[in-house]
Amino acid sequence: MNYHNYYPLDVVNGEGTRCVLFVSGCEHKCVGCHNASTIKPDSGYPYTEELEQKILKDLGDSRIHRDGLSLSGGDPLYPGNLEDIGRLVRRAKEMYPEKDIWMWTGYEVQDLNEEQKAVVEYVDVLIDGPYVQEKRSLNLPWRGSSNQRILRRCEGQL
């Protein structure tokens, strides 16, 4: 897996203060994509064990408090990302069960395969669906187009 950016402290990509990882690789190729540079799976930088350790350490920062980890891209559920993202979310939940994990994906939750569903089991908030330029809205929290949904585990939506 490759990634484009990692922010150890971020207040824009999900509720509260968060660690945010933008991965490479997306098969949706949405017209007008906000992160088009992340579509190619080999773009960006190699994801390493050292980066994973840093993310897990940063989640323990007192400024993150009860907030958590946000995963975007590209698409964290892109097939080539599943092994690394799966390991990261499992380790994050084991180390910090009180922190939430947010994930953005162009897949719709009902269309996920078994491997993708296994990763989503560790996710607390999933923003699903492809970006649709004709449904773009600047008034939507956490998403770019009105077809995308915010699904919360605590509300039984995942």
N, C-alpha and C positions, 0 to 999 in steps of 0.2 A: 504494500500500500504506500501511496505517496500522500503528502499533505501540502497545503499552500501556506497556511498561517496558523499560529498558535498564540492565543492571548491569555496570559495567566490571570488577568483581572479585566473583566468586561462587564458593562452594565447595559448593553444594547441587545444582546442575543439571548433573550429569555428573562424571566423575572429575577430580580435581585442581582447580586454580584456573582459572576461565574467565571470558570475557566472555559475557553472556547477553542475548539479545534475545527479547522476547515480542511476537509480531505479532498483528494483528487479522485476523479472517476465518476462519470454519470452517463447513463445510456439514454436519458430523456431528451437531452439537447433542446430544451425549451426555448422558443423564440423570445428574445428579450431577457434572457437569463441574467440575473443580477451578478452572478459569479461565473460568467462564461469561461474565464481563464482556468477554472477548475474541472472542466468537462473531461479533458484527456487524462486517462488514468496514470500516464507516465509523466505528467507535468508536476512541477513543484519539487519537493524534497523527499527523500526516502524517510519513511516512518521508522524509528529505531526504538530499541529497548530503552535507551537513554532518554528519549523524549517521553516515552510512556511513564518511566519512573518520575520524570519531572512533573508531568501532569498529575500523577497520583500524589506526589509531595505537595504540589501547589493547591490541590483540593483541601489539604489540611490547614491552609493559611486561615488565620482567624478572620480576615476580611471577607472570606467566602461564607463564613458562619454556617447557616443551614441552607444556603443556596446550593449551587452545584456545577455540573458539567453540561455544556452545550456542544452538540455535534452537528456540523453542517457541511456544506461542500460547494461543489460536487454533490455526491450522495453517499452518506455513510452506509447505506444498504446496497450499494453497488456490489455485485458479486465478488469482485476482487478485493473489496474492503472488509468483507464479513469476518474473516478470521481475526484480523487485528482489532477491529471495532468490537467484536464479540468478547475478546479477551479483555480489552480496556473497560468495557461496561461491567463485566463480571468482577474484575478486580476493584473497580471504583465502588461498587455496591458492597462488596465484602469489607472493604476498608472503611467506608463511610455510608452506612445504611441510612443515615438520617438525611443525606444530601440527595437532591433530585437530579435526574438526567433528562435533558431535553434533546430531541433529535428532529431534524428536518429531512424529509425524503420526498422524492418525486413519485414514489409508489403510493398507491392507495392501500390502506391497511387490509382491506378484504382481498387484495390480490397478492399479498406477500406469500412467498414460498416458505417451506418449513424451516430452512436455515435462517431466513430473515426474521421469521416469527420468534425463533430462539433468541435472537439478539434483542428484539423488541420487548421480550419478557423482562428485561432489566431497565427499560425506559419508562419514565414517569409521565412525560408529555411528548406526544408525537404530533408534529405538523406534517400532514400527509397531502399528497396530490401534486401533480406537476404545476408549474407556474404557467398560467394562461394569460398572455398579454392582453387579450380582449376583455379580460375580467380583472385587470389591474386596478388596485385601489390603494391610495396612500393613507386611507383611514382605517385600515385593518391592523390590529395589533399582531405582531410576530409573523405575518405572512404577506405575500405580495399580490395574490389574486383571490377573488371571492370563492372559488371552488376549493381552495385549500382549507383543511379543517384542523382545529386544535383539539386533539384527543387526549384526555387526562385519565390516567389509571385510577386516581382517587374518585373519579366520577363514574367509574365502570365502563369507560369508553374504549379501554384497551384490554 
